[in-house]
Amino acid sequence: MRLHYPPGGPLLGFTEDANALIDKKKFDDLETLWMSSMERDPSDVDAFLRTARALRKAEQRTQSDTLLGLLGDTLLEKKLWPQRLQVLKELARLSKHPATLRPQIEEALRGAVGNRKSFKRVFDFSGFSDPTSNPVEKAERIELALQYDEGETYFMSGRGAGIVTELNPDLGMARLDFEKEKRIAVPLGAAAKYLTPLPEGHILREKFRDQEKLRAEAKAKPADFVAKLLQSFKRPMTMPEIRDAVIGIVDETKWSSWWTAARKNPQVVTSGSGAKATYSWSPSAAGAESTVRRDFDKADTKTKLDLAKKHSARSKELADYFSSTLAAEAARVSPRDPGLSWQILAVLESLPGEFTPSIEPTSLLTGAMASRTVAAVTDKTLRERALHSVRENHPDWPKVYSEVFFLDEEPRILSLIISTLEKEGQNELRDRLIDETLRYPRRHPRAFYWFVKRLNDDDKLTSEKANYTLLFQMLDAVSSDEFSAVRARLKDMFDRGGLAVRIVMSTDNEEQARKLVETLDRYGAVEEYRREIVKQAAIMKYPTLREPQQEPVYATSEMLTKKREELDHLKRVEIPANSKALQTAREMGDLRENFEYKAARARAEYLSARVGEVSSELQRVQVLDPSQVDTTSVRVGTKVELANGDEKRLVTILGPWESAPEHGIYSNQSDVAKALLGHITGDIVSFMGNDYLIESIRRWTD
């Protein structure tokens, strides 16, 4: 069997024919095919190697090695060194003794890359001649290093085109000069990840031959230049990549105007949107339009909208196609996604294409679900238009506005809602929205942030709601997951001149200021320096806060008796007993290695500290009298009944000595107590991640 292929060119169909012969086990015919193809063109080494591997897989290793050997000899005769090196490496990988091929591999290696500037240095450093080494591994390391030889050019994101000025195999790195930075070190092991080679013919190589000429070309014809750039890279590029590529070619101060002109090339196709948008080259304007239309047809609805906005100006035919298709899409999605349907129709009003609408846009914003429709409009400018349409056409627009207020997350939209309500005299509804926001900040994190930002931006700070309650809510918000998206901006409000400091300085409430100073350190989510700023503001307003104020220790008469008994027991029993043990241990000698002495000593320190602590607390004790406890609000000595739906719980607030959270008894110094103290029946309180209604307050003994 002898197959004939046209002379010259790659081995078209060789791999397929070879695989067919291997499948049929016609190995003699395969050898004939191999020899014929090799005589015609031995340079397509990849095709031969694939066939050789298929032969080995068919358990014809001897034939595979023989044919590869013949291919290697032919390549040697023709002095096709890179291809011969490739074949020799394959043979060595399969050999049990790859070192026997070292001389042939070295010869091919020198023929392939021996003319590189750094060849000798890289070759000597590699230890290729070491008889115990694997010549394939050594050869590949040499080839890898020489890819980054002096004079080679590369593109690097963020830096643009650069040229290798030094290859240092000893350190395993290359140094490159870029337009703005020189001698940038890149490890050889990571070079393939960060550096894109610029082969001969690439437009950016001209930067290192005649930079001024390249600058003039880019300046004179931006659209043509970006076309050449995209053709040189042979792949779609993002705008940041293109901007990096023209560093040193296009004046940075004129980038925006240059890019506006460059992307108008009718053969440049834009895909995607935003920062992820890519730009590619099409051989003709008609081809570009065809590509855009193909991308449009297979895109989702939102992408279709983006493509229509970007490409409707290409031709009237394309614009009409976009508009008619999108109008039909608006009708199709309106039952399940009226927001998207309205957005499509709103965009079509601004596009040049002709279409016949099958639904009236206003009808989508006048129903019972109008608020959901508005909130589903993803473009905030169009959401504003939707709200204006609701105001003009919906019979109960205030209700829609109030619902959108808690559905939307864009501060500009929330401001629009409030300003419209104020303008239309809907002040009662406005106040209800703000009261709801401040009552349940975690339910409405975006609305809460909008409100505090509004206060923060108010130079006069005249709102009565700018008080300590709000300040503590802000501290709680910074620590809550619900506010993670705006946490950093909330923290800014604790800087000098921020809302937190202004509340402290403008509000007369020394008791709350003291509470703030005493509890501020518990809010670890706020940086220490910011906590200190707020503390200093409070102390500046109330200098007496500098004086330490000891809080009384509340206790029942029964617990007071127990504490006195504990102090007496410590002094009369435990301390004397430990002193005796300490003396006995001391008498054992060698105090450095005396475990008993160290333990007794530590016990003595503990007992001493404990006596001091209990004595101090007894000096500050305030005994609770059930008959004197005021139950009009939550105080120390009260029992509070809480409800969250069907869930009920009792919380008793006593002093720190009686604290037993497992039984629902909390110290007045605990977070739970601090969340409840001062509240009255009917209040909503938040702690432990839940909201509770206070149903009743009574004495702890009841």
Buried (B, 14 or more C-beta within 10 A) or exposed (E): EEBEBEEEEEBEEBBEBBBEBBEEEBBEBBBBBBBBBBEBBBBBBEBBBBBBEBBBEBEBEEBBBBBBEBBBBBBBEEEBBBBBBBBBBBBBEBEEEBBEBBEBBBBBBBBBBBEBBBBEBBBEBBEBEEEEBBBBBBBBBBBBBBBBBBEBBBBBEEBBBBBBBBBBBEEBBBBBBBBEEEEBEBEBEEBEEBBBEBEEEBBBBBBBEEEEEBBEBBBEBBBEBBBBBBBBBEEBBBBEBBBBBBBBBBEEEEBEEBBEBBBEBBBBBBBBBEEEBBBBBBEEBEBBBBBBBEBBEEBEBBBBBBBBBBBBEBBEEBBBBBBBBBBBBBBBBBEEBBBBBBBBBBBBEEBEBEBEEEBEBBEBBBEEBBBBBBBBBEBBEBBBBBBEBBBEBBEEBBBBBBBBBBBBBEBEBBEBBBEBBEEBEBEEBBEEBBEBBBBBBBBBBBBBBBBBBBBBEEEEBEEEBBBBEBBBBBBBBBEBEBBEEBBEEBBEBBBEEBBBBBBBEEBEBEEBBBBBBEEBEEBEBBEEEBBEBBBBBBBEBBEEBEEEEEEEBBBBEEBBEEBEEBBEEBBEEBBEEBBEBBEEBBEEEEEEEBEEBEBBBEBBEEBEEBBEEBEEBBEEBEBBEEEEBEBEBBBBBBBBBBEEEEEEEEBBBBBBBBBEEEEEBBBBBBEBBBBBBEBEBEBEBBBEEEBBBBEBBBBBEE
